[in-house]
């Protein structure tokens, strides 16, 4: 199946702007920004948002949610999804997401655009409607738990947390390498959560929220080490 | 699985959030732990001319709330900070404490702060009021509930062993429920033998917060734990011993007949037994019954039934006054 986050969609003149995969991806991004608002994490800068989306893709299988992106390139600036950027721009154009502090500059990696994102009043109303749908409910539950667990970590670690994520920081995964979550058995994040359950089956069996929190805390510690 | 993973899990378990992302108890828990850290760091006497109170309000979309009110300014890095100028302020905070705003307030009592919250239109939210002079925090999850109390800033025990748990349940009862002035404020009208509505839920929340604060490192306490045989009021995991206890909490009311009360108590025993049955690792199941009937009499049939089921049945009598409680120790 084509993952909508893999490449920015290049529209053909006869092609519809949105299909199921792009709708799913757009809902995912909007719900993540909405959850950040409720968790007190807005405005969120572009880099942190892309990295948060990456974390949400790593652990989606835990909640049996279909992540909108199962592949990402290990990029010099950390996890980055061209299609998330596309969706963010579309959401901004639709009036659902606000952009501030837009900055285009050149750094040691080359030209780069940085911006802060927040949700608009219309965006909040839209997510309230989306959360009433089956897709919105299942995605929203997972994204909320992830974002709130993320928000309970040390503020100083939030930006770089994803760089210590086990799949991303795995030895042998060089810059430019493709990281995939298509095979759950090779997803190191899921493997580690199974280890957590083995460590305390008395209280962690079937407790996905706790395993999600433990994983984020685990990579926070890795990041601090 | 490595020893490192085991050590990591054991070190983190007790600190995981209480409930799902929208559960207001998470906010209360965050603030109580934060206040404990603050009260431990600043162990000072508060002079009478200085503010002793402050107040925290949990808000979804806190930035919008702050924008809609006047005088609130952002407190950066509040979550990981321990600011000296804490008191004499109202704080509005996101559930994660990542965004916190505050403004000054003149308040010399809980009532003053409640009036301020009324003026600000914030009464429907989760609220924690802190009195730095007594190091007491007063919390409620929503406007429907009264404030309950928790002591912060005291030296906490690092570890609780399962064999001492019974003693801890007794301490909780004495502090929270034995008298009308107990931290849980358990009565609507003690003279008329009317306990609070939903007292079981209040007891569960109070016991949960009490154990989480007191044994921040050694216990993992799960409310409403989903087991294959139903939902346990509390599941308590003694981390280093790897022992699980289940607790079922009941209130005996004067308005119920004797047979209904007996049935209610037996149901609690049976529930506790069923949770243990579904968990191989669980050795101990408690049925804790808080007795608001006005007569301190044991129900022998219930005691016999609990013994038969090997469930630890405990009846804690709720006295209608401190005087009655004192007299209960006299010959």
Interface residues (C-beta under 8 A of the other chain):
Chain A: X35 X37 X38 X39 X40 X41 X42 X118 X124 X144 X145 X147 X148 X149 X151 X152 X154 X155 X156 X192 X195 X196 X198 X199 X200 X201 X202 X203 X204 X206 X209 X210 X213 X214 X217 X218 X221
Chain B: X1 X2 X5 X6 X8 X9 X10 X12 X13 X16 X17 X20 X21 X22 X26 X30 X60 X61 X62 X63 X77 X79 X80 X93 X94 X95 X96 X97 X98 X99 X100 X220 X222 X226 X235 X237 X239 X242 X244 X279 X281 X282
